[in-house]
Amino acid sequence: MSSRQAPPVRHHPSNAKAVGDLTPVSDLRDRASALAALDQRLRQALPPPLREQVCLADLRGERLVFLAPTPATAARLRACREDLLATAQVLGIRTRDVTVKVARFPDDTYVPPKAKPLPRAAADHLRKTAHSLSDHELKALFLNLASLAGDDTAP
């Protein structure tokens, strides 16, 4: 038997920041929000059928980058280049070019595969580990995780 003990559980101080409050993450969130708002405004310059089929992906320097689902849609969007540039200028955004990339959009109907059930051996190891822990909170977490294996894993 090993005489090693589990490392102590680190408790986070009450003044710990949420991940969303950290500067790099909040900057990314703010940029994504700004791009989404700009996307909505720019697409208003497009004809109705095209407006629902494309989206603004990025603003790189003075270049608007749009995504289109098919080459035909990308060609129609490229034909609207001047309208997009004029709208951007009215919005106070300095742009000189529009790039359109063909890319499939994420499928809203995608359902991730169902997680495989926890194997009995893994649940047994979690229970054994839990019983060897002195930290009651960590012990409860391990036992809870082991319980996800289902009723047939009880010893």
N, C-alpha and C positions, 0 to 999 in steps of 0.2 A: 504494500500500500504506500502511496505517496504521502509525504508530510507537507506538501505544498498547500497553501491556503489560497483561496480566491482573492484577487486584488480587491482592495476596498472600493465600495461604491462611491463615486464622486457625486456630491450633491451640488447642484447649480445654485449660485447665489441668487437671492431674490431680485437683484438688479440685472440679471442676465437679459440680453436682448433676444427678441424673436428673430428668426432667420430673415424674415421680410424687412426688419428694421436695420439690418446691416447695410452699409453703404453700397457695396457692389450689387447686392440683390435689389435694394430699393432703386438704384440707378437703372438696373435692367427693367424692373417693373415700370418705372416712369417712362423709359424709352418705348417699351411695348405699348403702354397706354397712349403715348403721343403718336406712335405709328398707327394704332387702331383708329384714333380720331382723324388723322390725316387721310387714312384709307377711306373712311366714310365720306369725307369732304371731296376727295379727288374723284371717287367713283360717281359722284353726282354729275360730273361732266360727261359721263359716258351714256350712250343710249341704253334704255332699260334692259333689253335682253343681255347685253354685254356686261352691264354693271353688276349683275348677280353672279357672273361666271368667273370673274377675276378678283385678285386682291393685291394690295400693295404689300410687298415683302420687306422693303428696306428703302432707306434714303441714304445713299452712299455719296458723300460729298455733294456734288451738284447733279447727281443721277438718281432718278426714280427707278426702282426695280419692282416690277410687277410679276406676278405668277399667273399663268393661264393653263387650263387643264389640257388643251389640245393645240396642235400647230395652227389649226384654222382659227381658233379663238385668239391665239397670239397674233396672227396676221391682222385680224380685225382690230385688236387693241393697238397695234403699231400704227394703224391708219388713223387713230385718234390721238396721236402723239402731240400735235399742236394744241389740241383742246386741253390735254392734261398739263402741258407746260404753261399755258395761259392761266389755267385755274390755280396752279401752284404759285404763279407770280401774284395773282390777286390775293392769295392767302399769305403772301409775304415770304414765300419760300423760294430761294434762289436756286433754280435748276436749269440745266442746259440740255439734258438728254433723258430719254426714257429707254430702259432696257426691259425686255419681256422674256421671261424664261418659262419654258414648258415644264410643268411639274404636276404630278397627281396630288390632289388635295387629300388630307386625311379623310377616310370614310367615316361618316358619323354613325353608321350602323355597325361598325367594327365592335365585336365583343371578344375580349381577351379569352384565351382558352381557360377552362376551369382548372383551378389549382389541383394538383395531385394530392390525394390524401396523405397525411403524415404516416410513414411506415411504422409498424408496431415496434420495430427495433429502435427507431429514433425516439419514439415516445418513451420507451423503457429507459434509454440513456438519459433523456431529459429528467425523468422521475428520479433516477439514481443520483444524478448531479444535484437536483433540487434538495434531496435529503442530506447531501453532504455540505450544503451551504449553511453558514451561520447567519447571513443577512436574511431576515424574514421577508422583506419586500422582494428581493431577488428570487428567493425560494418560491414565493407565490407566483411570480411571473413564469418561472420554469414549469411549475405544476400546471398553470393555466395553459401554457403552450402545449404541454403534453396532453392535456385534455382535448385538444383539437383533433386528435387522432381518431376519436370516436369511441363508442362504447366497447368495441371488440378488443381494445388494447389494454383493458384493465387486467392487472396481474392476477 
